[in-house]
Amino acid sequence: MGQEVQQQAQFTHMEHGTAEDWQVIADAFGPYARQLPERIIDHLKLLEGDCGGFPVDRLTHCLQAATLAYRDGRDEEYVVCALLHDIGDTLGSYNHADVAAVLLEPFVSEANHWMIRHHAIFQGYYFFHHLGMDRELREQYRGHPHYERTLEFVSRYDAPAFDRDGETLPLEFFEPMLRRVFAQPRKSLYRKAVETIARSG
């Protein structure tokens, strides 16, 4: 049996799109969006084997950070944030924390989003001075409601997660958590449309 032909909108400029065109796009969006956790998992796997000079590869670092957070009794959302905090390393070489934060933003609390977005500045305390940078950059955020949360994330889960002999739970262990966290966006420009699609599908 041949491959199923997907319906496609007919416009060449958005201005000319009809309600029927956008319904075709909306119908395709639901199944595609539901596959987001699988795409994230696939992208995480790209970090395997890439050490970038660090003692462990980038995937091991992410898994170890998530393992530390899980063993510490953190909730699933926090653990998934730990798992994904460096997923931006592949495409965001100069702003990896921003990439991870953008990915997580629709699905996590404002506190966890801020924590991941700023973790690169906070971790700089450990090494910026070795590179001719200001290790105290994080001090600009002292007094911010999420300063202590981010400080704790970096010191307890990010900075220690380079141990070749440290406990590292496999990616498969975290996959169900990731799927649950990414099951439904909390906030998005398209949230109403997503909810409408979900009800009709």
PLY file of the C-alpha trace (Angstrom):
ply
format ascii 1.0
element vertex 201
property float x
property float y
property float z
element edge 200
property int vertex1
property int vertex2
end_header
0.00 0.00 0.00
1.37 3.45 -0.94
2.13 6.24 1.47
-0.82 8.30 2.58
-0.83 11.69 0.83
-1.11 14.53 3.32
-3.49 17.34 2.58
-1.81 20.69 2.13
-2.94 24.30 2.10
-3.06 25.94 -1.32
-1.90 29.51 -0.73
1.43 30.99 -1.86
1.17 33.96 0.53
-0.35 33.87 4.01
-2.57 36.80 3.10
-4.47 34.54 0.72
-5.00 31.66 3.13
-8.61 30.58 3.58
-10.34 29.12 6.62
-10.14 25.76 4.85
-6.38 26.16 4.34
-5.86 26.93 8.01
-8.02 24.01 9.03
-5.73 21.73 7.02
-2.75 23.21 8.86
-4.49 22.93 12.25
-5.34 19.28 11.56
-1.67 18.57 10.83
-0.48 20.50 13.86
-2.02 18.23 16.50
-0.20 15.01 15.57
3.04 16.90 14.94
2.91 18.69 18.30
2.25 15.43 20.12
5.53 14.10 18.73
7.52 16.92 20.38
8.80 14.74 23.26
10.19 12.23 20.76
11.98 14.98 18.84
13.45 16.31 22.09
14.66 12.82 23.02
16.24 12.42 19.57
17.97 15.78 19.96
19.27 14.90 23.42
20.90 11.82 21.90
22.97 14.12 19.68
24.86 15.11 22.83
26.17 11.57 23.29
29.88 11.23 22.61
30.42 14.99 22.42
32.69 15.94 25.33
33.85 19.35 24.17
36.89 18.89 26.40
34.80 18.15 29.52
35.43 15.03 31.65
32.16 13.42 30.46
30.13 13.82 27.30
27.29 16.33 27.19
24.54 13.71 27.41
26.13 12.11 30.47
26.35 15.55 32.07
22.63 16.17 31.45
21.66 12.72 32.71
23.84 13.10 35.78
22.35 16.50 36.63
18.86 15.02 36.29
19.88 12.01 38.40
21.17 14.25 41.17
17.93 16.27 41.13
15.82 13.11 41.11
17.73 11.54 43.99
17.31 14.80 45.88
13.51 14.44 45.68
12.86 17.21 43.16
9.54 17.11 41.30
9.27 15.89 37.71
9.25 19.32 36.15
12.45 20.29 37.94
14.11 16.98 37.01
13.18 17.48 33.34
14.63 21.00 33.49
17.85 19.51 34.81
17.80 16.92 32.03
17.35 19.54 29.31
19.38 22.43 30.71
22.21 21.93 28.17
20.19 20.64 25.20
21.04 23.93 23.47
24.73 23.04 23.22
24.35 21.71 19.67
22.63 24.73 18.08
23.28 27.47 20.64
27.04 27.36 21.02
27.02 30.98 22.17
23.70 31.00 24.06
22.89 27.42 25.03
20.91 28.40 28.13
18.58 30.58 26.06
17.87 27.70 23.68
16.93 25.35 26.53
14.82 28.05 28.18
12.85 28.78 25.01
12.14 25.08 24.56
10.93 24.71 28.15
9.07 28.00 28.53
5.56 26.92 27.41
5.62 23.89 29.72
7.23 24.94 33.00
6.80 27.45 35.79
8.21 30.95 35.50
10.67 30.09 38.29
12.05 27.04 36.46
12.18 28.91 33.16
14.18 31.76 34.74
16.49 29.28 36.43
17.38 27.52 33.18
17.64 30.76 31.21
20.19 32.18 33.65
22.10 29.07 34.70
25.01 29.80 32.33
25.71 33.11 34.06
25.47 31.53 37.52
27.77 28.62 36.67
30.31 31.16 35.46
31.30 31.70 39.07
33.30 28.48 38.83
35.33 29.31 35.73
34.82 32.79 34.23
37.92 34.10 36.04
40.04 31.45 34.29
38.92 32.90 30.95
39.44 36.57 31.73
35.76 37.11 32.53
33.97 38.36 35.62
33.01 35.41 37.81
30.64 37.64 39.79
28.32 38.34 36.85
25.52 36.57 38.68
25.61 39.28 41.35
23.61 41.57 39.07
20.65 39.32 39.89
21.07 39.21 43.66
17.72 40.05 45.20
15.78 38.58 42.27
13.05 36.16 43.45
14.74 33.26 41.61
18.37 34.06 42.46
18.68 31.50 45.25
16.84 28.85 43.24
19.26 29.24 40.34
22.27 29.33 42.66
21.10 26.05 44.20
20.47 24.43 40.81
23.97 25.21 39.63
25.75 24.27 42.87
23.81 21.05 43.63
23.00 19.63 40.20
24.87 21.34 37.34
28.39 21.93 38.65
28.88 18.45 40.24
27.57 16.53 37.19
30.93 15.81 35.57
31.83 12.70 37.56
32.92 9.73 35.42
32.06 7.47 38.35
28.91 9.29 39.43
25.46 7.69 39.28
23.94 8.34 35.88
20.44 7.00 35.27
19.79 6.18 31.60
17.78 8.45 29.31
15.02 5.82 29.18
14.42 6.35 32.89
13.57 10.01 32.33
11.58 9.65 29.11
8.16 9.14 30.80
8.72 12.27 32.92
9.69 14.26 29.85
6.57 13.11 28.00
4.35 14.13 30.92
5.93 17.58 31.27
5.61 18.23 27.54
2.09 16.80 27.22
0.30 20.16 27.31
1.60 23.74 27.19
0.72 26.01 30.10
1.31 29.17 28.13
1.66 29.82 24.43
0.53 32.31 21.83
-1.32 29.37 20.28
-2.76 27.88 23.47
-6.43 28.54 22.66
-6.00 27.07 19.21
-4.20 24.05 20.67
-7.05 23.45 23.14
-9.62 23.72 20.35
-7.69 21.24 18.22
-7.37 18.85 21.18
-11.14 18.95 21.82
-11.99 18.34 18.17
-9.35 15.61 17.75
0 1
1 2
2 3
3 4
4 5
5 6
6 7
7 8
8 9
9 10
10 11
11 12
12 13
13 14
14 15
15 16
16 17
17 18
18 19
19 20
20 21
21 22
22 23
23 24
24 25
25 26
26 27
27 28
28 29
29 30
30 31
31 32
32 33
33 34
34 35
35 36
36 37
37 38
38 39
39 40
40 41
41 42
42 43
43 44
44 45
45 46
46 47
47 48
48 49
49 50
50 51
51 52
52 53
53 54
54 55
55 56
56 57
57 58
58 59
59 60
60 61
61 62
62 63
63 64
64 65
65 66
66 67
67 68
68 69
69 70
70 71
71 72
72 73
73 74
74 75
75 76
76 77
77 78
78 79
79 80
80 81
81 82
82 83
83 84
84 85
85 86
86 87
87 88
88 89
89 90
90 91
91 92
92 93
93 94
94 95
95 96
96 97
97 98
98 99
99 100
100 101
101 102
102 103
103 104
104 105
105 106
106 107
107 108
108 109
109 110
110 111
111 112
112 113
113 114
114 115
115 116
116 117
117 118
118 119
119 120
120 121
121 122
122 123
123 124
124 125
125 126
126 127
127 128
128 129
129 130
130 131
131 132
132 133
133 134
134 135
135 136
136 137
137 138
138 139
139 140
140 141
141 142
142 143
143 144
144 145
145 146
146 147
147 148
148 149
149 150
150 151
151 152
152 153
153 154
154 155
155 156
156 157
157 158
158 159
159 160
160 161
161 162
162 163
163 164
164 165
165 166
166 167
167 168
168 169
169 170
170 171
171 172
172 173
173 174
174 175
175 176
176 177
177 178
178 179
179 180
180 181
181 182
182 183
183 184
184 185
185 186
186 187
187 188
188 189
189 190
190 191
191 192
192 193
193 194
194 195
195 196
196 197
197 198
198 199
199 200
